[in-house]
Amino acid sequence: MSDSYWEPTGRPGDFGPLAPWTLAQTTYLATTNTPVRCLPVVLRGHVVGYLWASETEGAASYVGRAGAGAVGFDAGGPWHRRLEEAWDAGFSAWEALQLWVGEPEDARAGAIPADAEALVLPNSQAARGLASHADSYDRLP
């Protein structure tokens, strides 16, 4: 007999201990049915995506604008990292969104202009809908 407390038997579902996995929330939720505020992300004068957050729930994310193609998609990486850092620092989702308003433009992620007005949308799906119907990279909202 092995010194281990778990020995594989070959049966389906016999996976052993599942640590370090956990069901605890480790970042903002990517969807919500509560109202969200949505801000444009601008790169070199073009809206490439939107950053949204719930004021009442721990939900926030970035969504690339359909017409921005790979540029809008690529901007998502830095924004998701920023949201993870804000979560780790203990900011609410809405506070996290406001951290970058008016900050200098990043060469990959773009920026949220200081004069950007937040759109109030009914939920996160509406933010995705806004981005998916924004079909032209050249046309600003």
N, C-alpha and C positions, 0 to 999 in steps of 0.2 A: 504494500500500500504506500502511496505517495505521502510526502509530508504536507502537500497542498490540501486545503479544505475543499477544493473543487477539482474533479477529474472529468474530462470529457467522456461521454458515453457513446457519442455518435448519433444520438437521437435528435431529430429536428427540434429546434427551440432550446437546445442545451448550450447556451452561450456563456454561462458563467457570470461572474460579477460584471455589472455594467458601469462601474465607476471608471472614469471620472464624469460620466455624463450625468446631467441633471435636468430637471424640468423647470428650474428657476429661470426667470426672465433675465437675459444678459444684455439686452439692448432695447431700443424703442420698438414697439410693435410696427409692422409694415402695413397694417390695415386697421381701419376703424370705421364704425358706423356713426360716430359722433362728428359734429361739424369740425372742419379743419380750416386753417388759414394757409394760404398758398402764396409764395413769393417767387418772382421770376429769377432765374440764374442767367446772367448775361456774360458772353465771351466775345471779345472783339466787336461789340456793338450788336450782337445777335442773341436773341433768347434761345438758349440751348436746352433748357429744362426748367423744372420747378422744384422748389423745396417746400414741403408742407409739414404741418404739425397740428396736433390737437391741443387745445388749451385745457381740456378737462381729462385727458387720458394720456398715458405714456406711449403715444404713437407719433412717429415722424419718419419721413423718408424723402428721397430724391427720385424724381421721375424725369427721364430724358424726353425732350420734345421730338415728336415723330419726324418733322422736317429737318432736324439737325443731324440725323443719321449717326455715324460713328462718333462724331464730335460730342453730341449729346449723351451718348452711351458712355464714352470715356470719362466724361465729367463726373459720372456717378461714383466711381471709385473713391476719389478724394472726399466727396460729400458724405459717403457712407462711413469712411474712416473718421471724419470730423464728428459725425453723429455718435459713433462709438466712444470717442474721447469725451464728448459732452455727457453721455450716459455715465461713463466711469467717474466723471467729476461731480455727478449728482444733480445735474441740471434737469429741470422739467423739459418736456418736448418743446413747448412754446419758447422757453428761455433759450434752449439750444438753437432754435431757428433764428432768434434775434442776435445771437453772438456774432454772426458774420455780416449783418446788414451794414453796408458802408465800408467794409474792409477792402483793401486793395485786390485787384483782379489777379487770380492765380492763372498761370499759363495753360493749365489743363482743366481746372475746375470752373474757371470764370469767377463771377462775383455777384452778390446781391446789391444792386445800387442803393445808395443811401436814401434816395427819394422813392424807392419802390413801394407801391401800395399793395397791401395784402388783400387777396380775394378771399371772401368767406364762401366756402363750399360745403355742401351737406355731409360729405364723407370723403374718405381717401379714394374711393372709386371715381368720384367726380374729378379729383385731381388727375388721375390717370386718363380720364376721358378728355380733360382739357389738353393734356400733352399729346394725346393721340390724334386730336383733331387739328392740332397746330401743324399743318402740313408743309409749310414753306420756311426754309431756313432764312430766306431773305426778308420775309414779311414779319415785322415786329407787331406784337399785340397793341 
